[in-house]
Amino acid sequence: MPLQRRLPKFGFKNINRVEYKGINLDLIQTLATKLNVSEITPEVLVKNGICAKKDLVKILGRGELSGKINVTAHGFSAKAKADIEKAGGTATTL
């Protein structure tokens, strides 16, 4: 049997893919109440051990916000951005 038929097939890996670290709104809310802050940035997340310094942060929409929180991140899902703005905060993309 030829070599190309003896070896197993492997999938495609896109070298241009951008990997984000997903952070949900419920984690943002617990962090804001624990630290008593109204501004969440990637530096705050790194300082509290939630993500690494080189991670790209994307805010996802699971959970709810109870107060006005200004969030700065590399990306937002549509639901997360709508929920942040509905609560009175701002969603700033880096």
PDB file of N, CA, C and O in Angstrom:
ATOM      1  N   MET A   1       0.850  -1.173   0.000  1.00  0.00           N
ATOM      2  CA  MET A   1       0.000   0.000   0.000  1.00  0.00           C
ATOM      3  C   MET A   1       0.901   1.244   0.000  1.00  0.00           C
ATOM      4  O   MET A   1       1.903   1.267   0.715  1.00  0.00           O
ATOM      5  N   PRO A   2       0.569   2.267  -0.779  1.00  0.00           N
ATOM      6  CA  PRO A   2       1.414   3.462  -0.834  1.00  0.00           C
ATOM      7  C   PRO A   2       1.421   4.229   0.494  1.00  0.00           C
ATOM      8  O   PRO A   2       0.503   4.112   1.306  1.00  0.00           O
ATOM      9  N   LEU A   3       2.470   5.005   0.683  1.00  0.00           N
ATOM     10  CA  LEU A   3       2.662   5.731   1.941  1.00  0.00           C
ATOM     11  C   LEU A   3       1.513   6.695   2.231  1.00  0.00           C
ATOM     12  O   LEU A   3       1.072   6.789   3.377  1.00  0.00           O
ATOM     13  N   GLN A   4       1.026   7.406   1.233  1.00  0.00           N
ATOM     14  CA  GLN A   4      -0.032   8.389   1.471  1.00  0.00           C
ATOM     15  C   GLN A   4      -1.346   7.746   1.903  1.00  0.00           C
ATOM     16  O   GLN A   4      -2.194   8.431   2.475  1.00  0.00           O
ATOM     17  N   ARG A   5      -1.539   6.474   1.654  1.00  0.00           N
ATOM     18  CA  ARG A   5      -2.741   5.785   2.123  1.00  0.00           C
ATOM     19  C   ARG A   5      -2.523   5.130   3.481  1.00  0.00           C
ATOM     20  O   ARG A   5      -3.490   4.854   4.191  1.00  0.00           O
ATOM     21  N   ARG A   6      -1.276   4.876   3.855  1.00  0.00           N
ATOM     22  CA  ARG A   6      -0.982   4.261   5.149  1.00  0.00           C
ATOM     23  C   ARG A   6      -1.044   5.262   6.293  1.00  0.00           C
ATOM     24  O   ARG A   6      -1.384   4.902   7.420  1.00  0.00           O
ATOM     25  N   LEU A   7      -0.721   6.506   6.009  1.00  0.00           N
ATOM     26  CA  LEU A   7      -0.699   7.525   7.063  1.00  0.00           C
ATOM     27  C   LEU A   7      -2.104   8.069   7.311  1.00  0.00           C
ATOM     28  O   LEU A   7      -2.893   8.182   6.373  1.00  0.00           O
ATOM     29  N   PRO A   8      -2.427   8.408   8.559  1.00  0.00           N
ATOM     30  CA  PRO A   8      -3.768   8.942   8.851  1.00  0.00           C
ATOM     31  C   PRO A   8      -3.918  10.369   8.346  1.00  0.00           C
ATOM     32  O   PRO A   8      -2.940  11.096   8.178  1.00  0.00           O
ATOM     33  N   LYS A   9      -5.161  10.746   8.111  1.00  0.00           N
ATOM     34  CA  LYS A   9      -5.457  12.105   7.666  1.00  0.00           C
ATOM     35  C   LYS A   9      -5.593  13.008   8.892  1.00  0.00           C
ATOM     36  O   LYS A   9      -6.038  12.567   9.952  1.00  0.00           O
ATOM     37  N   PHE A  10      -5.212  14.252   8.738  1.00  0.00           N
ATOM     38  CA  PHE A  10      -5.359  15.240   9.786  1.00  0.00           C
ATOM     39  C   PHE A  10      -6.125  16.426   9.236  1.00  0.00           C
ATOM     40  O   PHE A  10      -6.122  16.666   8.028  1.00  0.00           O
ATOM     41  N   GLY A  11      -6.787  17.174  10.120  1.00  0.00           N
ATOM     42  CA  GLY A  11      -7.608  18.303   9.713  1.00  0.00           C
ATOM     43  C   GLY A  11      -6.791  19.533   9.355  1.00  0.00           C
ATOM     44  O   GLY A  11      -5.567  19.561   9.482  1.00  0.00           O
ATOM     45  N   PHE A  12      -7.509  20.536   8.908  1.00  0.00           N
ATOM     46  CA  PHE A  12      -6.918  21.798   8.498  1.00  0.00           C
ATOM     47  C   PHE A  12      -6.768  22.701   9.715  1.00  0.00           C
ATOM     48  O   PHE A  12      -7.687  22.791  10.529  1.00  0.00           O
ATOM     49  N   LYS A  13      -5.629  23.369   9.853  1.00  0.00           N
ATOM     50  CA  LYS A  13      -5.406  24.326  10.932  1.00  0.00           C
ATOM     51  C   LYS A  13      -5.107  25.682  10.305  1.00  0.00           C
ATOM     52  O   LYS A  13      -4.089  25.858   9.635  1.00  0.00           O
ATOM     53  N   ASN A  14      -5.995  26.627  10.527  1.00  0.00           N
ATOM     54  CA  ASN A  14      -5.854  27.955   9.962  1.00  0.00           C
ATOM     55  C   ASN A  14      -4.784  28.731  10.733  1.00  0.00           C
ATOM     56  O   ASN A  14      -4.914  28.934  11.940  1.00  0.00           O
ATOM     57  N   ILE A  15      -3.732  29.163  10.044  1.00  0.00           N
ATOM     58  CA  ILE A  15      -2.647  29.890  10.704  1.00  0.00           C
ATOM     59  C   ILE A  15      -3.007  31.340  10.985  1.00  0.00           C
ATOM     60  O   ILE A  15      -2.308  32.009  11.747  1.00  0.00           O
ATOM     61  N   ASN A  16      -4.081  31.840  10.386  1.00  0.00           N
ATOM     62  CA  ASN A  16      -4.487  33.230  10.585  1.00  0.00           C
ATOM     63  C   ASN A  16      -5.585  33.389  11.624  1.00  0.00           C
ATOM     64  O   ASN A  16      -6.092  34.495  11.815  1.00  0.00           O
ATOM     65  N   ARG A  17      -5.966  32.307  12.299  1.00  0.00           N
ATOM     66  CA  ARG A  17      -7.039  32.359  13.289  1.00  0.00           C
ATOM     67  C   ARG A  17      -6.623  33.192  14.498  1.00  0.00           C
ATOM     68  O   ARG A  17      -5.486  33.108  14.960  1.00  0.00           O
ATOM     69  N   VAL A  18      -7.548  33.989  14.999  1.00  0.00           N
ATOM     70  CA  VAL A  18      -7.305  34.809  16.175  1.00  0.00           C
ATOM     71  C   VAL A  18      -8.011  34.149  17.353  1.00  0.00           C
ATOM     72  O   VAL A  18      -9.229  33.971  17.324  1.00  0.00           O
ATOM     73  N   GLU A  19      -7.263  33.785  18.384  1.00  0.00           N
ATOM     74  CA  GLU A  19      -7.805  33.133  19.572  1.00  0.00           C
ATOM     75  C   GLU A  19      -8.118  34.172  20.642  1.00  0.00           C
ATOM     76  O   GLU A  19      -7.248  34.947  21.038  1.00  0.00           O
ATOM     77  N   TYR A  20      -9.361  34.183  21.106  1.00  0.00           N
ATOM     78  CA  TYR A  20      -9.788  35.088  22.170  1.00  0.00           C
ATOM     79  C   TYR A  20     -10.015  34.312  23.451  1.00  0.00           C
ATOM     80  O   TYR A  20     -10.390  33.140  23.418  1.00  0.00           O
ATOM     81  N   LYS A  21      -9.790  34.961  24.571  1.00  0.00           N
ATOM     82  CA  LYS A  21     -10.140  34.408  25.883  1.00  0.00           C
ATOM     83  C   LYS A  21     -11.531  34.933  26.202  1.00  0.00           C
ATOM     84  O   LYS A  21     -11.722  36.142  26.333  1.00  0.00           O
ATOM     85  N   GLY A  22     -12.495  34.047  26.326  1.00  0.00           N
ATOM     86  CA  GLY A  22     -13.883  34.449  26.562  1.00  0.00           C
ATOM     87  C   GLY A  22     -14.147  34.729  28.031  1.00  0.00           C
ATOM     88  O   GLY A  22     -13.852  33.900  28.892  1.00  0.00           O
ATOM     89  N   ILE A  23     -14.701  35.898  28.314  1.00  0.00           N
ATOM     90  CA  ILE A  23     -15.080  36.303  29.671  1.00  0.00           C
ATOM     91  C   ILE A  23     -16.567  36.645  29.627  1.00  0.00           C
ATOM     92  O   ILE A  23     -16.988  37.474  28.821  1.00  0.00           O
ATOM     93  N   ASN A  24     -17.364  36.012  30.488  1.00  0.00           N
ATOM     94  CA  ASN A  24     -18.802  36.254  30.496  1.00  0.00           C
ATOM     95  C   ASN A  24     -19.178  37.414  31.411  1.00  0.00           C
ATOM     96  O   ASN A  24     -18.405  37.833  32.272  1.00  0.00           O
ATOM     97  N   LEU A  25     -20.401  37.921  31.194  1.00  0.00           N
ATOM     98  CA  LEU A  25     -20.869  39.074  31.959  1.00  0.00           C
ATOM     99  C   LEU A  25     -21.029  38.757  33.440  1.00  0.00           C
ATOM    100  O   LEU A  25     -20.839  39.639  34.277  1.00  0.00           O
ATOM    101  N   ASP A  26     -21.377  37.510  33.783  1.00  0.00           N
ATOM    102  CA  ASP A  26     -21.528  37.197  35.202  1.00  0.00           C
ATOM    103  C   ASP A  26     -20.199  37.281  35.945  1.00  0.00           C
ATOM    104  O   ASP A  26     -20.172  37.669  37.113  1.00  0.00           O
ATOM    105  N   LEU A  27     -19.101  36.925  35.290  1.00  0.00           N
ATOM    106  CA  LEU A  27     -17.786  37.066  35.892  1.00  0.00           C
ATOM    107  C   LEU A  27     -17.397  38.542  36.025  1.00  0.00           C
ATOM    108  O   LEU A  27     -16.777  38.940  37.011  1.00  0.00           O
ATOM    109  N   ILE A  28     -17.764  39.343  35.030  1.00  0.00           N
ATOM    110  CA  ILE A  28     -17.516  40.795  35.087  1.00  0.00           C
ATOM    111  C   ILE A  28     -18.262  41.394  36.279  1.00  0.00           C
ATOM    112  O   ILE A  28     -17.713  42.221  37.007  1.00  0.00           O
ATOM    113  N   GLN A  29     -19.520  40.972  36.477  1.00  0.00           N
ATOM    114  CA  GLN A  29     -20.322  41.506  37.577  1.00  0.00           C
ATOM    115  C   GLN A  29     -19.747  41.123  38.941  1.00  0.00           C
ATOM    116  O   GLN A  29     -19.671  41.963  39.838  1.00  0.00           O
ATOM    117  N   THR A  30     -19.344  39.861  39.102  1.00  0.00           N
ATOM    118  CA  THR A  30     -18.775  39.446  40.390  1.00  0.00           C
ATOM    119  C   THR A  30     -17.452  40.142  40.663  1.00  0.00           C
ATOM    120  O   THR A  30     -17.157  40.493  41.805  1.00  0.00           O
ATOM    121  N   LEU A  31     -16.652  40.343  39.618  1.00  0.00           N
ATOM    122  CA  LEU A  31     -15.378  41.042  39.784  1.00  0.00           C
ATOM    123  C   LEU A  31     -15.607  42.501  40.164  1.00  0.00           C
ATOM    124  O   LEU A  31     -14.894  43.038  41.012  1.00  0.00           O
ATOM    125  N   ALA A  32     -16.604  43.152  39.539  1.00  0.00           N
ATOM    126  CA  ALA A  32     -16.884  44.552  39.830  1.00  0.00           C
ATOM    127  C   ALA A  32     -17.403  44.734  41.252  1.00  0.00           C
ATOM    128  O   ALA A  32     -17.059  45.715  41.912  1.00  0.00           O
ATOM    129  N   THR A  33     -18.223  43.806  41.730  1.00  0.00           N
ATOM    130  CA  THR A  33     -18.729  43.939  43.098  1.00  0.00           C
ATOM    131  C   THR A  33     -17.651  43.605  44.123  1.00  0.00           C
ATOM    132  O   THR A  33     -17.594  44.215  45.191  1.00  0.00           O
ATOM    133  N   LYS A  34     -16.791  42.628  43.796  1.00  0.00           N
ATOM    134  CA  LYS A  34     -15.726  42.247  44.725  1.00  0.00           C
ATOM    135  C   LYS A  34     -14.695  43.358  44.887  1.00  0.00           C
ATOM    136  O   LYS A  34     -14.251  43.645  45.999  1.00  0.00           O
ATOM    137  N   LEU A  35     -14.316  43.982  43.770  1.00  0.00           N
ATOM    138  CA  LEU A  35     -13.298  45.033  43.812  1.00  0.00           C
ATOM    139  C   LEU A  35     -13.886  46.423  44.010  1.00  0.00           C
ATOM    140  O   LEU A  35     -13.152  47.380  44.258  1.00  0.00           O
ATOM    141  N   ASN A  36     -15.210  46.538  43.902  1.00  0.00           N
ATOM    142  CA  ASN A  36     -15.901  47.816  44.021  1.00  0.00           C
ATOM    143  C   ASN A  36     -15.389  48.825  42.991  1.00  0.00           C
ATOM    144  O   ASN A  36     -15.031  49.952  43.332  1.00  0.00           O
ATOM    145  N   VAL A  37     -15.361  48.396  41.720  1.00  0.00           N
ATOM    146  CA  VAL A  37     -14.927  49.266  40.625  1.00  0.00           C
ATOM    147  C   VAL A  37     -16.046  49.364  39.594  1.00  0.00           C
ATOM    148  O   VAL A  37     -16.934  48.514  39.541  1.00  0.00           O
ATOM    149  N   SER A  38     -15.990  50.408  38.781  1.00  0.00           N
ATOM    150  CA  SER A  38     -16.966  50.569  37.709  1.00  0.00           C
ATOM    151  C   SER A  38     -16.289  50.527  36.336  1.00  0.00           C
ATOM    152  O   SER A  38     -16.948  50.724  35.314  1.00  0.00           O
ATOM    153  N   GLU A  39     -15.000  50.276  36.308  1.00  0.00           N
ATOM    154  CA  GLU A  39     -14.228  50.220  35.061  1.00  0.00           C
ATOM    155  C   GLU A  39     -13.480  48.891  35.012  1.00  0.00           C
ATOM    156  O   GLU A  39     -12.647  48.608  35.874  1.00  0.00           O
ATOM    157  N   ILE A  40     -13.784  48.071  33.994  1.00  0.00           N
ATOM    158  CA  ILE A  40     -13.110  46.786  33.814  1.00  0.00           C
ATOM    159  C   ILE A  40     -12.277  46.868  32.538  1.00  0.00           C
ATOM    160  O   ILE A  40     -12.812  47.106  31.455  1.00  0.00           O
ATOM    161  N   THR A  41     -10.971  46.670  32.670  1.00  0.00           N
ATOM    162  CA  THR A  41     -10.054  46.676  31.542  1.00  0.00           C
ATOM    163  C   THR A  41      -9.279  45.361  31.527  1.00  0.00           C
ATOM    164  O   THR A  41      -9.318  44.626  32.514  1.00  0.00           O
ATOM    165  N   PRO A  42      -8.580  45.043  30.443  1.00  0.00           N
ATOM    166  CA  PRO A  42      -7.749  43.835  30.448  1.00  0.00           C
ATOM    167  C   PRO A  42      -6.678  43.841  31.538  1.00  0.00           C
ATOM    168  O   PRO A  42      -6.290  42.776  32.020  1.00  0.00           O
ATOM    169  N   GLU A  43      -6.196  45.010  31.935  1.00  0.00           N
ATOM    170  CA  GLU A  43      -5.204  45.091  33.002  1.00  0.00           C
ATOM    171  C   GLU A  43      -5.787  44.627  34.341  1.00  0.00           C
ATOM    172  O   GLU A  43      -5.101  43.975  35.129  1.00  0.00           O
ATOM    173  N   VAL A  44      -7.058  44.966  34.592  1.00  0.00           N
ATOM    174  CA  VAL A  44      -7.725  44.527  35.822  1.00  0.00           C
ATOM    175  C   VAL A  44      -7.887  43.009  35.805  1.00  0.00           C
ATOM    176  O   VAL A  44      -7.709  42.355  36.833  1.00  0.00           O
ATOM    177  N   LEU A  45      -8.225  42.444  34.639  1.00  0.00           N
ATOM    178  CA  LEU A  45      -8.392  40.995  34.519  1.00  0.00           C
ATOM    179  C   LEU A  45      -7.067  40.272  34.720  1.00  0.00           C
ATOM    180  O   LEU A  45      -7.031  39.212  35.345  1.00  0.00           O
ATOM    181  N   VAL A  46      -5.979  40.829  34.200  1.00  0.00           N
ATOM    182  CA  VAL A  46      -4.657  40.220  34.368  1.00  0.00           C
ATOM    183  C   VAL A  46      -4.232  40.298  35.829  1.00  0.00           C
ATOM    184  O   VAL A  46      -3.678  39.341  36.372  1.00  0.00           O
ATOM    185  N   LYS A  47      -4.490  41.430  36.459  1.00  0.00           N
ATOM    186  CA  LYS A  47      -4.095  41.627  37.857  1.00  0.00           C
ATOM    187  C   LYS A  47      -4.801  40.639  38.786  1.00  0.00           C
ATOM    188  O   LYS A  47      -4.238  40.241  39.806  1.00  0.00           O
ATOM    189  N   ASN A  48      -6.028  40.240  38.442  1.00  0.00           N
ATOM    190  CA  ASN A  48      -6.793  39.310  39.270  1.00  0.00           C
ATOM    191  C   ASN A  48      -6.674  37.864  38.810  1.00  0.00           C
ATOM    192  O   ASN A  48      -7.374  36.996  39.330  1.00  0.00           O
ATOM    193  N   GLY A  49      -5.799  37.590  37.844  1.00  0.00           N
ATOM    194  CA  GLY A  49      -5.517  36.225  37.428  1.00  0.00           C
ATOM    195  C   GLY A  49      -6.566  35.577  36.553  1.00  0.00           C
ATOM    196  O   GLY A  49      -6.594  34.351  36.451  1.00  0.00           O
ATOM    197  N   ILE A  50      -7.426  36.346  35.919  1.00  0.00           N
ATOM    198  CA  ILE A  50      -8.471  35.780  35.075  1.00  0.00           C
ATOM    199  C   ILE A  50      -7.941  35.449  33.692  1.00  0.00           C
ATOM    200  O   ILE A  50      -8.366  34.462  33.090  1.00  0.00           O
ATOM    201  N   CYS A  51      -7.025  36.250  33.178  1.00  0.00           N
ATOM    202  CA  CYS A  51      -6.420  35.973  31.880  1.00  0.00           C
ATOM    203  C   CYS A  51      -4.937  36.347  31.929  1.00  0.00           C
ATOM    204  O   CYS A  51      -4.473  36.999  32.865  1.00  0.00           O
ATOM    205  N   ALA A  52      -4.215  35.919  30.907  1.00  0.00           N
ATOM    206  CA  ALA A  52      -2.786  36.218  30.819  1.00  0.00           C
ATOM    207  C   ALA A  52      -2.576  37.582  30.160  1.00  0.00           C
ATOM    208  O   ALA A  52      -3.497  38.147  29.569  1.00  0.00           O
ATOM    209  N   LYS A  53      -1.376  38.090  30.267  1.00  0.00           N
ATOM    210  CA  LYS A  53      -1.070  39.429  29.754  1.00  0.00           C
ATOM    211  C   LYS A  53      -1.212  39.517  28.231  1.00  0.00           C
ATOM    212  O   LYS A  53      -1.627  40.549  27.703  1.00  0.00           O
ATOM    213  N   LYS A  54      -0.869  38.445  27.534  1.00  0.00           N
ATOM    214  CA  LYS A  54      -0.904  38.472  26.069  1.00  0.00           C
ATOM    215  C   LYS A  54      -2.231  37.999  25.478  1.00  0.00           C
ATOM    216  O   LYS A  54      -2.394  37.998  24.258  1.00  0.00           O
ATOM    217  N   ASP A  55      -3.185  37.595  26.329  1.00  0.00           N
ATOM    218  CA  ASP A  55      -4.476  37.120  25.827  1.00  0.00           C
ATOM    219  C   ASP A  55      -5.298  38.259  25.247  1.00  0.00           C
ATOM    220  O   ASP A  55      -5.292  39.376  25.764  1.00  0.00           O
ATOM    221  N   LEU A  56      -6.007  37.955  24.159  1.00  0.00           N
ATOM    222  CA  LEU A  56      -7.007  38.869  23.630  1.00  0.00           C
ATOM    223  C   LEU A  56      -8.318  38.535  24.324  1.00  0.00           C
ATOM    224  O   LEU A  56      -8.716  37.370  24.361  1.00  0.00           O
ATOM    225  N   VAL A  57      -8.990  39.528  24.869  1.00  0.00           N
ATOM    226  CA  VAL A  57     -10.179  39.316  25.695  1.00  0.00           C
ATOM    227  C   VAL A  57     -11.424  39.628  24.879  1.00  0.00           C
ATOM    228  O   VAL A  57     -11.520  40.681  24.248  1.00  0.00           O
ATOM    229  N   LYS A  58     -12.386  38.692  24.900  1.00  0.00           N
ATOM    230  CA  LYS A  58     -13.687  38.910  24.266  1.00  0.00           C
ATOM    231  C   LYS A  58     -14.752  38.730  25.331  1.00  0.00           C
ATOM    232  O   LYS A  58     -14.754  37.732  26.052  1.00  0.00           O
ATOM    233  N   ILE A  59     -15.657  39.691  25.433  1.00  0.00           N
ATOM    234  CA  ILE A  59     -16.723  39.647  26.424  1.00  0.00           C
ATOM    235  C   ILE A  59     -17.921  38.943  25.797  1.00  0.00           C
ATOM    236  O   ILE A  59     -18.389  39.315  24.721  1.00  0.00           O
ATOM    237  N   LEU A  60     -18.409  37.911  26.500  1.00  0.00           N
ATOM    238  CA  LEU A  60     -19.534  37.109  26.029  1.00  0.00           C
ATOM    239  C   LEU A  60     -20.776  37.406  26.864  1.00  0.00           C
ATOM    240  O   LEU A  60     -20.671  37.981  27.948  1.00  0.00           O
ATOM    241  N   GLY A  61     -21.945  37.021  26.371  1.00  0.00           N
ATOM    242  CA  GLY A  61     -23.209  37.497  26.927  1.00  0.00           C
ATOM    243  C   GLY A  61     -23.879  36.674  27.996  1.00  0.00           C
ATOM    244  O   GLY A  61     -25.037  36.959  28.301  1.00  0.00           O
ATOM    245  N   ARG A  62     -23.251  35.672  28.597  1.00  0.00           N
ATOM    246  CA  ARG A  62     -23.916  34.891  29.640  1.00  0.00           C
ATOM    247  C   ARG A  62     -23.941  35.678  30.942  1.00  0.00           C
ATOM    248  O   ARG A  62     -22.907  36.184  31.379  1.00  0.00           O
ATOM    249  N   GLY A  63     -25.093  35.785  31.557  1.00  0.00           N
ATOM    250  CA  GLY A  63     -25.225  36.512  32.810  1.00  0.00           C
ATOM    251  C   GLY A  63     -25.822  37.889  32.602  1.00  0.00           C
ATOM    252  O   GLY A  63     -26.142  38.278  31.478  1.00  0.00           O
ATOM    253  N   GLU A  64     -25.968  38.621  33.691  1.00  0.00           N
ATOM    254  CA  GLU A  64     -26.546  39.963  33.642  1.00  0.00           C
ATOM    255  C   GLU A  64     -25.718  40.924  34.485  1.00  0.00           C
ATOM    256  O   GLU A  64     -25.001  40.525  35.403  1.00  0.00           O
ATOM    257  N   LEU A  65     -25.841  42.188  34.147  1.00  0.00           N
ATOM    258  CA  LEU A  65     -25.178  43.239  34.925  1.00  0.00           C
ATOM    259  C   LEU A  65     -26.228  43.950  35.762  1.00  0.00           C
ATOM    260  O   LEU A  65     -27.323  44.235  35.278  1.00  0.00           O
ATOM    261  N   SER A  66     -25.901  44.234  37.004  1.00  0.00           N
ATOM    262  CA  SER A  66     -26.870  44.900  37.876  1.00  0.00           C
ATOM    263  C   SER A  66     -26.615  46.402  37.980  1.00  0.00           C
ATOM    264  O   SER A  66     -27.462  47.135  38.489  1.00  0.00           O
ATOM    265  N   GLY A  67     -25.479  46.862  37.511  1.00  0.00           N
ATOM    266  CA  GLY A  67     -25.173  48.282  37.604  1.00  0.00           C
ATOM    267  C   GLY A  67     -24.394  48.763  36.403  1.00  0.00           C
ATOM    268  O   GLY A  67     -24.105  48.001  35.480  1.00  0.00           O
ATOM    269  N   LYS A  68     -24.060  50.038  36.428  1.00  0.00           N
ATOM    270  CA  LYS A  68     -23.318  50.655  35.331  1.00  0.00           C
ATOM    271  C   LYS A  68     -21.841  50.266  35.435  1.00  0.00           C
ATOM    272  O   LYS A  68     -21.167  50.591  36.412  1.00  0.00           O
ATOM    273  N   ILE A  69     -21.350  49.563  34.406  1.00  0.00           N
ATOM    274  CA  ILE A  69     -19.953  49.153  34.362  1.00  0.00           C
ATOM    275  C   ILE A  69     -19.407  49.484  32.977  1.00  0.00           C
ATOM    276  O   ILE A  69     -19.990  49.103  31.963  1.00  0.00           O
ATOM    277  N   ASN A  70     -18.290  50.192  32.944  1.00  0.00           N
ATOM    278  CA  ASN A  70     -17.614  50.500  31.685  1.00  0.00           C
ATOM    279  C   ASN A  70     -16.584  49.406  31.423  1.00  0.00           C
ATOM    280  O   ASN A  70     -15.703  49.162  32.247  1.00  0.00           O
ATOM    281  N   VAL A  71     -16.702  48.748  30.268  1.00  0.00           N
ATOM    282  CA  VAL A  71     -15.855  47.602  29.954  1.00  0.00           C
ATOM    283  C   VAL A  71     -15.018  47.928  28.723  1.00  0.00           C
ATOM    284  O   VAL A  71     -15.538  48.417  27.720  1.00  0.00           O
ATOM    285  N   THR A  72     -13.727  47.657  28.807  1.00  0.00           N
ATOM    286  CA  THR A  72     -12.808  47.812  27.689  1.00  0.00           C
ATOM    287  C   THR A  72     -12.214  46.444  27.384  1.00  0.00           C
ATOM    288  O   THR A  72     -11.653  45.798  28.268  1.00  0.00           O
ATOM    289  N   ALA A  73     -12.338  45.993  26.116  1.00  0.00           N
ATOM    290  CA  ALA A  73     -11.835  44.674  25.731  1.00  0.00           C
ATOM    291  C   ALA A  73     -11.504  44.686  24.245  1.00  0.00           C
ATOM    292  O   ALA A  73     -11.740  45.670  23.544  1.00  0.00           O
ATOM    293  N   HIS A  74     -10.951  43.566  23.783  1.00  0.00           N
ATOM    294  CA  HIS A  74     -10.575  43.445  22.377  1.00  0.00           C
ATOM    295  C   HIS A  74     -11.747  43.065  21.484  1.00  0.00           C
ATOM    296  O   HIS A  74     -11.698  43.282  20.273  1.00  0.00           O
ATOM    297  N   GLY A  75     -12.799  42.502  22.066  1.00  0.00           N
ATOM    298  CA  GLY A  75     -13.965  42.126  21.281  1.00  0.00           C
ATOM    299  C   GLY A  75     -15.182  41.923  22.168  1.00  0.00           C
ATOM    300  O   GLY A  75     -15.053  41.663  23.364  1.00  0.00           O
ATOM    301  N   PHE A  76     -16.374  42.046  21.571  1.00  0.00           N
ATOM    302  CA  PHE A  76     -17.631  41.881  22.281  1.00  0.00           C
ATOM    303  C   PHE A  76     -18.583  41.080  21.408  1.00  0.00           C
ATOM    304  O   PHE A  76     -18.595  41.233  20.186  1.00  0.00           O
ATOM    305  N   SER A  77     -19.381  40.227  22.038  1.00  0.00           N
ATOM    306  CA  SER A  77     -20.473  39.612  21.305  1.00  0.00           C
ATOM    307  C   SER A  77     -21.602  40.636  21.248  1.00  0.00           C
ATOM    308  O   SER A  77     -21.628  41.590  22.026  1.00  0.00           O
ATOM    309  N   ALA A  78     -22.532  40.430  20.320  1.00  0.00           N
ATOM    310  CA  ALA A  78     -23.614  41.396  20.139  1.00  0.00           C
ATOM    311  C   ALA A  78     -24.492  41.481  21.393  1.00  0.00           C
ATOM    312  O   ALA A  78     -24.891  42.573  21.798  1.00  0.00           O
ATOM    313  N   LYS A  79     -24.791  40.339  22.001  1.00  0.00           N
ATOM    314  CA  LYS A  79     -25.635  40.318  23.202  1.00  0.00           C
ATOM    315  C   LYS A  79     -24.931  40.993  24.375  1.00  0.00           C
ATOM    316  O   LYS A  79     -25.567  41.717  25.141  1.00  0.00           O
ATOM    317  N   ALA A  80     -23.629  40.765  24.524  1.00  0.00           N
ATOM    318  CA  ALA A  80     -22.885  41.372  25.623  1.00  0.00           C
ATOM    319  C   ALA A  80     -22.848  42.891  25.472  1.00  0.00           C
ATOM    320  O   ALA A  80     -23.040  43.620  26.446  1.00  0.00           O
ATOM    321  N   LYS A  81     -22.608  43.355  24.276  1.00  0.00           N
ATOM    322  CA  LYS A  81     -22.551  44.800  24.040  1.00  0.00           C
ATOM    323  C   LYS A  81     -23.904  45.443  24.320  1.00  0.00           C
ATOM    324  O   LYS A  81     -23.973  46.520  24.912  1.00  0.00           O
ATOM    325  N   ALA A  82     -24.985  44.778  23.893  1.00  0.00           N
ATOM    326  CA  ALA A  82     -26.328  45.308  24.138  1.00  0.00           C
ATOM    327  C   ALA A  82     -26.649  45.324  25.626  1.00  0.00           C
ATOM    328  O   ALA A  82     -27.237  46.291  26.110  1.00  0.00           O
ATOM    329  N   ASP A  83     -26.281  44.285  26.361  1.00  0.00           N
ATOM    330  CA  ASP A  83     -26.558  44.226  27.795  1.00  0.00           C
ATOM    331  C   ASP A  83     -25.766  45.270  28.574  1.00  0.00           C
ATOM    332  O   ASP A  83     -26.285  45.864  29.519  1.00  0.00           O
ATOM    333  N   ILE A  84     -24.519  45.495  28.185  1.00  0.00           N
ATOM    334  CA  ILE A  84     -23.702  46.507  28.864  1.00  0.00           C
ATOM    335  C   ILE A  84     -24.284  47.896  28.649  1.00  0.00           C
ATOM    336  O   ILE A  84     -24.363  48.688  29.588  1.00  0.00           O
ATOM    337  N   GLU A  85     -24.694  48.196  27.418  1.00  0.00           N
ATOM    338  CA  GLU A  85     -25.256  49.513  27.125  1.00  0.00           C
ATOM    339  C   GLU A  85     -26.650  49.669  27.729  1.00  0.00           C
ATOM    340  O   GLU A  85     -27.046  50.779  28.083  1.00  0.00           O
ATOM    341  N   LYS A  86     -27.405  48.561  27.851  1.00  0.00           N
ATOM    342  CA  LYS A  86     -28.732  48.624  28.485  1.00  0.00           C
ATOM    343  C   LYS A  86     -28.606  48.942  29.963  1.00  0.00           C
ATOM    344  O   LYS A  86     -29.462  49.619  30.534  1.00  0.00           O
ATOM    345  N   ALA A  87     -27.523  48.445  30.595  1.00  0.00           N
ATOM    346  CA  ALA A  87     -27.311  48.717  32.015  1.00  0.00           C
ATOM    347  C   ALA A  87     -26.743  50.115  32.265  1.00  0.00           C
ATOM    348  O   ALA A  87     -26.613  50.525  33.419  1.00  0.00           O
ATOM    349  N   GLY A  88     -26.406  50.847  31.210  1.00  0.00           N
ATOM    350  CA  GLY A  88     -25.913  52.217  31.370  1.00  0.00           C
ATOM    351  C   GLY A  88     -24.418  52.364  31.226  1.00  0.00           C
ATOM    352  O   GLY A  88     -23.896  53.473  31.343  1.00  0.00           O
ATOM    353  N   GLY A  89     -23.709  51.266  30.973  1.00  0.00           N
ATOM    354  CA  GLY A  89     -22.258  51.320  30.826  1.00  0.00           C
ATOM    355  C   GLY A  89     -21.846  51.528  29.373  1.00  0.00           C
ATOM    356  O   GLY A  89     -22.681  51.705  28.487  1.00  0.00           O
ATOM    357  N   THR A  90     -20.545  51.500  29.159  1.00  0.00           N
ATOM    358  CA  THR A  90     -20.025  51.631  27.801  1.00  0.00           C
ATOM    359  C   THR A  90     -19.161  50.419  27.479  1.00  0.00           C
ATOM    360  O   THR A  90     -18.478  49.878  28.349  1.00  0.00           O
ATOM    361  N   ALA A  91     -19.203  50.001  26.212  1.00  0.00           N
ATOM    362  CA  ALA A  91     -18.394  48.887  25.721  1.00  0.00           C
ATOM    363  C   ALA A  91     -17.397  49.457  24.727  1.00  0.00           C
ATOM    364  O   ALA A  91     -17.765  49.808  23.606  1.00  0.00           O
ATOM    365  N   THR A  92     -16.137  49.549  25.133  1.00  0.00           N
ATOM    366  CA  THR A  92     -15.088  50.133  24.309  1.00  0.00           C
ATOM    367  C   THR A  92     -14.198  49.032  23.747  1.00  0.00           C
ATOM    368  O   THR A  92     -13.686  48.198  24.494  1.00  0.00           O
ATOM    369  N   THR A  93     -14.015  49.032  22.430  1.00  0.00           N
ATOM    370  CA  THR A  93     -13.174  48.036  21.773  1.00  0.00           C
ATOM    371  C   THR A  93     -11.764  48.589  21.610  1.00  0.00           C
ATOM    372  O   THR A  93     -11.584  49.722  21.165  1.00  0.00           O
ATOM    373  N   LEU A  94     -10.766  47.786  21.971  1.00  0.00           N
ATOM    374  CA  LEU A  94      -9.362  48.177  21.803  1.00  0.00           C
ATOM    375  C   LEU A  94      -8.932  48.000  20.371  1.00  0.00           C
ATOM    376  O   LEU A  94      -7.782  48.277  20.033  1.00  0.00           O
TER     377      LEU A  94
END
